[in-house]
Amino acid sequence: MAHKLQEILNEKFGHSSFRPGQEEAIESVLAGRDTLVILPTGMGKSLCYQLPAYLQTGTTLVVSPLLSLMQDQVENLRLQGEKRVVALNSLTSYSERRRIFQQIEQYRFIYTSPEMLQNKEVLQALRRIKIRLFVVDEAHCISHWGTDFRPDYLVLADVRKQLGNPTTMALTATATAQVRQEIVEFLGLSLETTNQVVLSVDRPEIKYIVEYCPGNKLEKILYYIKQIQGPGIIYFMSKKMAEQTAEVLREQYKIKAGIYHSEIEADDKVKIQQQFLQDELQIICATSAFGMGFDKKDIRFIIHYHLPDSPEMYLQEVGRAGRDGKESLAILLYQPGDEQIQKRFLEESLPTREILQTASKKKTFDEDPLFKLARYFIQTHSSMDKALETIAERKEIKEKQLNYMIQYVFHKKCKREYLLHYFNEEQKETSVACCSNCGLDRERIFEQLNRISPKIYKEEKSIKPWQTIFNVMYNKQ
């Protein structure tokens, strides 16, 4: 079997060796075991479910949380020569959906969203075929309880049952022991029999800096962009702030900067991603909507303009740097009072008694995330008091996550060690150049980053690479 795996790895994916955790995860599902895979960002989680599809008959069904992530995965497979792959989501036209249903047994990979699996017509079509592997990508979404809550993730156990309980693989980059247990339980899997492939969240090549910014954060952003020639991402909580910063960088400082957030049109998202991949953009000013499944290996720095709400989210986002295994920087800008923004979001992210009461009286619900969350609590609890008790427990968890990030900012010892402690891990190797508290030599790291990733950002061409990619994605060639 090992020889066959190596052969497929080389022939289909162009790799000569597996990364840590990949082979174990692949062998697990090939043996018919439900498997939870926790691999740090950039360690090739998608290969864990894509490779087995070439050694089994039947279809691999991949449940993905974001349209952009779904399209990226489909695009990558098509560019590798895989023609039996399709995305089934809200962007799929009625006529295209009918065509997919008519030939559904021909697909090796079907990507879809948890919401789409609530559509009876979709589920009926999927029940006609053999689902060999049921994949839940970015499975940490199951334990997100706030305005980013996805209630359809919590009914995936019933979907699995209707599809004949196929072998299941759940994947994410960061998850505490508690979250891993939630993922397994909400998917209707067994804690005793589910194989867990869990690697350290540590990425030694990423160096950590916390910048105290009593004044203008833009000055710090400009400082780092001028020092580091390579590409980077700046994360914001506010779409407006992301747009304003990108505009300032472009107009006043002639820096090639793009914007990415949830309200940007799908076609523009494709364009921005491909411009960044092709080095037509140096900087992306983005919300958390950018980065899932996005595989640019030479990102040299990640800047957080706002304080992240949890260590999980922080490591997910900074892990998008240094996928080539070379040194990169994770820079967190902190201004006194930044935590109040997250505290306000936290207060607004969970339903109050008044919202629960209003939602309980409604026969129909709008798509407001808070009302969707309220509806879930109403439908799954025996009383209003029980629902409020669960909400209070969830709020306490989110407060602890935020408090840990606040403590991270002010922690006087090793930043990396402190992050690893949250995940009950110990730092395996200590380094004097680990973080801003461990003697990190900034001049040396800047010189190193520029040596491994010198960039001359290209002008847009008359025939843009993103247009070719777009045509491949949507079968327009």
C-alpha positions as CSV (number, residue, x, y, z in Angstrom):
1,M,0.0,0.0,0.0
2,A,2.8,2.4,0.9
3,H,4.3,2.0,-2.6
4,K,0.9,2.7,-4.2
5,L,0.3,5.8,-2.1
6,Q,3.7,7.1,-3.1
7,E,2.9,6.5,-6.8
8,I,-0.4,8.4,-6.6
9,L,1.3,11.2,-4.6
10,N,3.9,11.7,-7.3
11,E,1.7,11.1,-10.4
12,K,-1.4,13.1,-9.4
13,F,-0.1,15.7,-7.0
14,G,3.6,16.1,-8.1
15,H,5.0,15.5,-4.6
16,S,7.9,13.2,-3.8
17,S,7.1,12.7,-0.1
18,F,4.3,13.1,2.4
19,R,4.2,15.9,5.0
20,P,3.8,14.9,8.7
21,G,0.4,13.4,9.4
22,Q,-0.8,13.1,5.8
23,E,0.0,9.4,5.2
24,E,-1.4,8.4,8.6
25,A,-4.7,10.2,7.8
26,I,-4.9,8.7,4.4
27,E,-4.3,5.1,5.6
28,S,-6.9,5.6,8.3
29,V,-9.8,6.4,5.9
30,L,-8.6,3.8,3.4
31,A,-9.0,1.3,6.2
32,G,-12.6,2.6,6.7
33,R,-12.0,4.5,10.0
34,D,-13.7,7.8,10.7
35,T,-10.8,10.2,11.2
36,L,-10.3,13.7,12.7
37,V,-7.3,15.4,11.3
38,I,-5.7,18.4,13.0
39,L,-2.8,19.7,10.9
40,P,-1.4,23.2,11.2
41,T,-2.2,25.7,8.5
42,G,-0.1,25.1,5.4
43,M,0.5,21.4,6.0
44,G,-1.6,20.1,3.2
45,K,-4.9,19.0,4.7
46,S,-6.7,18.7,1.4
47,L,-4.4,16.0,0.2
48,C,-5.6,13.8,3.1
49,Y,-9.0,13.4,1.4
50,Q,-8.1,14.0,-2.2
51,L,-5.5,11.2,-2.6
52,P,-7.8,8.4,-1.2
53,A,-10.3,9.2,-4.0
54,Y,-7.9,7.7,-6.6
55,L,-7.7,4.4,-4.7
56,Q,-11.4,3.9,-4.2
57,T,-14.5,3.7,-6.2
58,G,-17.4,6.0,-5.4
59,T,-17.6,9.8,-4.7
60,T,-15.8,12.0,-2.2
61,L,-18.3,14.5,-0.9
62,V,-16.6,17.6,0.6
63,V,-18.5,20.0,2.9
64,S,-16.9,23.4,2.8
65,P,-17.9,26.6,4.7
66,L,-16.9,29.2,2.2
67,L,-17.7,29.6,-1.5
68,S,-14.3,31.0,-2.1
69,L,-12.6,28.1,-0.4
70,M,-14.8,25.7,-2.4
71,Q,-14.0,27.3,-5.7
72,D,-10.2,27.4,-4.9
73,Q,-10.2,23.6,-4.2
74,V,-12.2,22.9,-7.4
75,E,-9.9,25.1,-9.4
76,N,-6.8,23.5,-8.1
77,L,-8.0,20.0,-8.9
78,R,-9.0,21.1,-12.4
79,L,-5.6,22.7,-13.0
80,Q,-4.1,19.3,-12.0
81,G,-6.1,17.7,-14.7
82,E,-9.0,16.3,-12.7
83,K,-12.1,16.7,-14.8
84,R,-14.5,14.8,-12.6
85,V,-14.9,17.5,-10.0
86,V,-17.8,20.0,-9.4
87,A,-19.0,22.6,-6.9
88,L,-22.6,22.5,-5.9
89,N,-23.5,25.8,-4.1
90,S,-25.6,28.9,-4.2
91,L,-23.7,30.2,-7.3
92,T,-24.7,27.1,-9.3
93,S,-27.5,28.1,-11.7
94,Y,-30.7,26.1,-12.0
95,S,-29.8,24.7,-15.4
96,E,-26.3,23.8,-14.2
97,R,-27.7,22.1,-11.2
98,R,-30.0,20.0,-13.3
99,R,-27.0,19.0,-15.5
100,I,-25.0,18.0,-12.4
101,F,-27.9,15.9,-11.1
102,Q,-28.3,14.1,-14.4
103,Q,-24.7,12.9,-14.4
104,I,-24.0,13.0,-10.7
105,E,-22.6,9.4,-10.6
106,Q,-19.7,10.5,-12.9
107,Y,-18.1,12.8,-10.3
108,R,-15.1,11.8,-8.3
109,F,-15.3,14.9,-6.1
110,I,-18.4,17.0,-5.2
111,Y,-17.9,20.1,-3.2
112,T,-20.9,21.6,-1.4
113,S,-21.9,23.7,1.6
114,P,-23.7,22.5,4.7
115,E,-26.6,24.7,3.8
116,M,-26.9,23.1,0.4
117,L,-27.2,19.7,2.1
118,Q,-30.5,20.9,3.6
119,N,-32.0,21.1,0.1
120,K,-34.1,17.9,-0.4
121,E,-33.4,17.8,-4.1
122,V,-29.7,17.9,-3.5
123,L,-29.8,15.2,-0.8
124,Q,-32.0,13.0,-3.0
125,A,-29.5,13.2,-5.8
126,L,-26.6,12.4,-3.5
127,R,-28.5,9.4,-2.1
128,R,-28.5,7.8,-5.6
129,I,-24.7,7.4,-5.6
130,K,-22.1,5.8,-3.4
131,I,-20.5,8.3,-1.1
132,R,-17.2,6.7,-0.3
133,L,-15.8,9.5,1.8
134,F,-17.7,12.2,3.6
135,V,-15.4,15.1,4.3
136,V,-16.0,18.1,6.6
137,D,-13.4,20.8,5.9
138,E,-12.7,23.6,8.4
139,A,-14.5,21.5,11.0
140,H,-13.9,24.0,13.8
141,C,-16.9,25.9,12.3
142,I,-19.0,23.3,14.3
143,S,-17.9,25.0,17.5
144,H,-18.3,28.6,16.4
145,W,-21.1,30.1,18.5
146,G,-21.8,33.7,17.6
147,T,-22.8,35.7,14.6
148,D,-20.6,33.5,12.5
149,F,-22.6,30.5,13.7
150,R,-23.5,27.9,11.1
151,P,-26.5,25.9,12.4
152,D,-26.4,23.6,9.3
153,Y,-23.1,22.2,10.5
154,L,-25.0,20.7,13.5
155,V,-27.3,18.6,11.3
156,L,-24.5,17.0,9.4
157,A,-24.8,13.9,11.6
158,D,-28.3,13.4,10.2
159,V,-27.1,14.0,6.6
160,R,-24.4,11.4,7.1
161,K,-27.1,8.9,8.3
162,Q,-29.3,9.6,5.2
163,L,-26.2,9.0,3.0
164,G,-25.6,5.6,4.6
165,N,-23.0,6.6,7.3
166,P,-20.0,6.8,4.9
167,T,-16.5,6.9,6.3
168,T,-16.0,10.4,7.5
169,M,-13.0,12.7,7.7
170,A,-13.1,16.0,9.6
171,L,-10.2,18.5,9.1
172,T,-9.1,21.7,10.8
173,A,-5.8,23.5,11.6
174,T,-6.4,24.3,15.3
175,A,-8.6,22.7,17.9
176,T,-8.3,22.3,21.7
177,A,-9.3,18.9,23.2
178,Q,-12.7,20.3,24.0
179,V,-13.3,21.4,20.4
180,R,-12.1,18.1,19.1
181,Q,-14.7,16.3,21.3
182,E,-17.4,18.7,20.0
183,I,-16.6,18.0,16.4
184,V,-16.7,14.2,16.9
185,E,-20.0,14.4,18.8
186,F,-21.8,16.8,16.5
187,L,-20.9,14.7,13.5
188,G,-22.5,11.6,15.2
189,L,-19.1,9.8,15.4
190,S,-17.8,7.7,18.3
191,L,-15.1,9.1,20.5
192,E,-13.8,5.6,21.1
193,T,-13.5,4.5,17.5
194,T,-12.7,7.8,15.7
195,N,-9.0,8.0,14.8
196,Q,-7.5,11.4,15.7
197,V,-4.4,12.5,13.8
198,V,-3.3,15.5,15.8
199,L,0.0,17.4,15.0
200,S,1.4,20.3,17.0
201,V,0.0,23.7,16.0
202,D,3.6,25.1,16.2
203,R,5.2,26.5,13.1
204,P,8.8,27.3,14.1
205,E,9.5,29.3,11.0
206,I,7.0,31.9,12.0
207,K,8.4,34.6,14.4
208,Y,6.1,36.5,16.6
209,I,6.1,40.3,17.2
210,V,3.6,42.3,19.3
211,E,3.8,46.1,18.7
212,Y,2.5,48.5,21.2
213,C,0.9,51.4,19.3
214,P,-0.2,54.3,21.4
215,G,-0.3,56.4,18.2
216,N,-1.2,55.8,14.6
217,K,-1.1,52.1,13.5
218,L,-0.7,53.1,9.9
219,E,2.8,54.2,10.7
220,K,3.7,50.7,11.9
221,I,2.1,49.1,8.8
222,L,4.2,51.4,6.5
223,Y,7.3,50.6,8.5
224,Y,6.9,46.8,8.0
225,I,5.9,47.1,4.3
226,K,8.9,49.2,3.6
227,Q,11.2,46.8,5.4
228,I,9.9,43.6,3.9
229,Q,9.8,43.3,0.1
230,G,7.8,40.1,0.1
231,P,4.0,39.7,0.0
232,G,1.8,40.1,3.1
233,I,-1.7,40.1,4.5
234,I,-3.2,42.7,6.9
235,Y,-6.2,41.5,8.8
236,F,-8.9,43.8,10.1
237,M,-12.2,43.2,11.9
238,S,-13.8,46.1,10.0
239,K,-14.5,46.0,6.3
240,K,-14.5,49.8,6.2
241,M,-11.0,50.0,7.8
242,A,-9.7,47.4,5.4
243,E,-10.9,49.4,2.5
244,Q,-9.6,52.7,3.8
245,T,-6.2,51.3,4.6
246,A,-5.9,49.7,1.1
247,E,-6.9,53.0,-0.5
248,V,-4.3,55.0,1.5
249,L,-1.6,52.5,0.7
250,R,-2.4,52.7,-3.0
251,E,-3.1,56.4,-3.5
252,Q,-0.6,58.0,-1.1
253,Y,2.2,55.4,-1.0
254,K,1.9,53.7,-4.4
255,I,1.8,50.3,-2.8
256,K,0.0,47.6,-4.8
257,A,-2.7,46.7,-2.3
258,G,-6.0,44.8,-2.8
259,I,-9.1,44.5,-0.7
260,Y,-10.9,41.3,0.3
261,H,-14.0,40.8,2.4
262,S,-17.4,39.0,2.4
263,E,-19.3,41.7,0.5
264,I,-17.0,41.6,-2.6
265,E,-18.5,40.0,-5.6
266,A,-17.4,36.4,-6.3
267,D,-15.7,37.3,-9.6
268,D,-13.7,40.1,-8.0
269,K,-12.6,37.7,-5.2
270,V,-11.2,35.4,-7.9
271,K,-9.5,38.3,-9.6
272,I,-7.9,39.5,-6.3
273,Q,-6.7,36.1,-5.3
274,Q,-5.1,35.4,-8.6
275,Q,-3.5,38.9,-8.8
276,F,-2.0,38.2,-5.3
277,L,-0.8,34.7,-6.4
278,Q,0.8,36.2,-9.6
279,D,2.6,39.0,-7.6
280,E,0.5,41.7,-9.2
281,L,-0.4,42.7,-5.6
282,Q,2.0,43.0,-2.7
283,I,-0.6,43.5,0.1
284,I,-4.1,42.2,0.8
285,C,-6.1,44.2,3.3
286,A,-8.7,41.7,4.4
287,T,-11.2,40.4,7.0
288,S,-11.1,36.8,8.2
289,A,-13.0,35.9,5.0
290,F,-9.7,35.8,3.2
291,G,-7.3,32.9,3.4
292,M,-9.1,29.6,4.0
293,G,-7.7,27.1,1.5
294,F,-5.7,29.9,-0.2
295,D,-2.3,28.4,-1.1
296,K,0.3,31.1,-1.7
297,K,3.5,29.6,-0.3
298,D,5.7,32.7,-0.1
299,I,3.7,35.0,2.1
300,R,6.4,36.6,4.3
301,F,4.3,38.4,6.9
302,I,0.8,38.7,8.5
303,I,-0.2,41.8,10.3
304,H,-3.2,42.0,12.6
305,Y,-4.5,45.5,12.8
306,H,-7.1,44.5,15.4
307,L,-6.9,42.0,18.3
308,P,-8.1,38.5,17.2
309,D,-10.9,37.0,19.3
310,S,-9.1,33.8,20.1
311,P,-5.8,31.9,19.9
312,E,-7.5,29.5,17.5
313,M,-8.3,32.3,15.1
314,Y,-4.9,33.9,15.5
315,L,-3.0,30.8,14.7
316,Q,-5.3,30.0,11.7
317,E,-4.6,33.3,10.2
318,V,-0.8,33.7,10.9
319,G,-0.4,30.2,9.7
320,R,-1.0,31.4,6.2
321,A,2.5,32.8,6.2
322,G,5.6,30.8,5.5
323,R,4.0,27.8,3.8
324,D,7.3,27.3,1.9
325,G,8.9,26.5,5.3
326,K,11.0,29.7,5.2
327,E,11.0,32.4,7.9
328,S,8.0,34.7,8.2
329,L,6.6,37.2,10.6
330,A,3.4,37.4,12.6
331,I,2.9,40.9,13.8
332,L,0.1,42.0,16.1
333,L,-0.5,45.7,16.5
334,Y,-2.0,46.6,19.9
335,Q,-3.5,50.0,20.9
336,P,-4.8,50.5,24.4
337,G,-8.6,49.8,24.3
338,D,-8.5,47.5,21.3
339,E,-10.0,44.7,23.5
340,Q,-13.1,46.8,23.9
341,I,-13.9,46.3,20.2
342,Q,-13.9,42.5,20.6
343,K,-15.9,42.8,23.9
344,R,-18.5,44.8,22.1
345,F,-18.7,42.2,19.3
346,L,-19.0,39.5,21.9
347,E,-21.9,41.2,23.6
348,E,-23.6,41.6,20.2
349,S,-22.9,38.1,19.0
350,L,-25.1,36.0,21.3
351,P,-28.9,36.4,21.6
352,T,-30.4,38.0,24.7
353,R,-33.6,36.9,26.4
354,E,-35.5,39.6,24.4
355,I,-34.2,38.3,21.1
356,L,-35.1,34.7,22.0
357,Q,-38.6,35.8,22.9
358,T,-39.0,37.7,19.7
359,A,-37.7,34.8,17.6
360,S,-39.9,32.3,19.4
361,K,-43.0,34.3,18.4
362,K,-42.0,34.4,14.7
363,K,-43.3,31.8,12.3
364,T,-40.8,32.8,9.7
365,F,-37.3,34.0,10.2
366,D,-35.1,36.4,8.3
367,E,-31.5,35.6,7.5
368,D,-30.0,37.8,10.3
369,P,-27.3,35.6,11.9
370,L,-28.4,36.5,15.4
371,F,-31.9,35.3,14.7
372,K,-30.6,32.2,13.1
373,L,-28.7,31.5,16.2
374,A,-31.7,32.3,18.4
375,R,-33.8,29.9,16.3
376,Y,-31.3,27.1,17.0
377,F,-31.4,27.6,20.7
378,I,-35.2,27.8,20.7
379,Q,-35.5,24.6,18.7
380,T,-32.9,22.6,20.7
381,H,-33.8,23.5,24.3
382,S,-36.7,22.5,26.4
383,S,-37.2,26.0,28.0
384,M,-36.1,29.6,27.7
385,D,-34.0,29.2,30.9
386,K,-32.2,26.2,29.5
387,A,-31.4,28.1,26.3
388,L,-30.1,31.1,28.3
389,E,-28.0,28.8,30.4
390,T,-26.3,27.4,27.3
391,I,-25.8,30.9,25.9
392,A,-24.2,32.0,29.2
393,E,-21.8,29.0,29.0
394,R,-20.8,29.8,25.4
395,K,-20.3,33.4,26.3
396,E,-17.9,32.4,29.1
397,I,-15.9,30.3,26.7
398,K,-15.6,33.2,24.2
399,E,-14.6,35.6,27.1
400,K,-11.8,33.2,28.1
401,Q,-10.5,33.0,24.6
402,L,-10.4,36.8,24.3
403,N,-8.8,37.2,27.7
404,Y,-6.1,34.8,26.6
405,M,-5.3,37.0,23.6
406,I,-5.2,40.1,25.9
407,Q,-2.8,38.2,28.2
408,Y,-0.8,37.2,25.1
409,V,-0.3,40.9,24.3
410,F,1.1,41.7,27.8
411,H,2.9,38.4,28.4
412,K,6.6,39.2,29.2
413,K,8.1,35.9,28.4
414,C,8.1,33.8,25.2
415,K,5.1,34.6,23.0
416,R,5.3,31.2,21.1
417,E,5.4,29.3,24.4
418,Y,2.4,31.1,25.7
419,L,0.3,30.3,22.5
420,L,1.3,26.7,22.7
421,H,0.3,26.5,26.3
422,Y,-3.3,27.3,25.3
423,F,-3.3,24.0,23.3
424,N,-1.6,22.1,26.1
425,E,1.6,21.9,24.2
426,E,5.2,22.6,25.2
427,Q,7.7,24.2,23.0
428,K,10.1,21.6,21.7
429,E,12.9,23.8,20.8
430,T,13.8,27.2,22.2
431,S,15.3,29.9,20.1
432,V,16.8,33.3,21.0
433,A,15.1,34.6,17.8
434,C,11.7,33.2,18.6
435,C,9.6,36.4,19.3
436,S,9.8,40.0,20.3
437,N,10.4,38.9,23.9
438,C,13.2,36.5,23.1
439,G,15.7,38.8,21.5
440,L,14.4,38.7,17.9
441,D,16.9,40.6,15.8
442,R,14.6,42.6,13.5
443,E,17.3,43.8,11.1
444,R,18.5,40.3,10.6
445,I,15.0,38.9,10.1
446,F,14.2,41.7,7.5
447,E,17.4,40.9,5.7
448,Q,16.6,37.2,5.7
449,L,13.1,37.7,4.5
450,N,14.2,40.0,1.6
451,R,17.0,37.5,0.6
452,I,14.5,34.6,0.3
453,S,11.7,36.5,-1.3
454,P,12.9,39.5,-3.3
455,K,9.9,40.9,-5.1
456,I,9.4,43.3,-8.1
457,Y,5.6,43.5,-8.3
458,K,4.4,43.1,-11.8
459,E,2.1,45.4,-13.8
460,E,-1.2,43.8,-14.9
461,K,-0.9,42.2,-18.3
462,S,-3.3,42.6,-21.2
463,I,-4.3,38.9,-20.7
464,K,-4.4,38.5,-17.0
465,P,-3.7,35.2,-15.3
466,W,-6.8,35.5,-13.2
467,Q,-9.0,35.5,-16.3
468,T,-7.5,32.1,-17.4
469,I,-8.1,30.7,-14.0
470,F,-11.7,32.0,-13.9
471,N,-12.4,30.3,-17.2
472,V,-11.1,27.0,-15.9
473,M,-13.1,27.3,-12.8
474,Y,-16.4,28.0,-14.6
475,N,-15.8,25.7,-17.6
476,K,-15.7,28.7,-20.0
477,Q,-12.9,27.3,-22.2
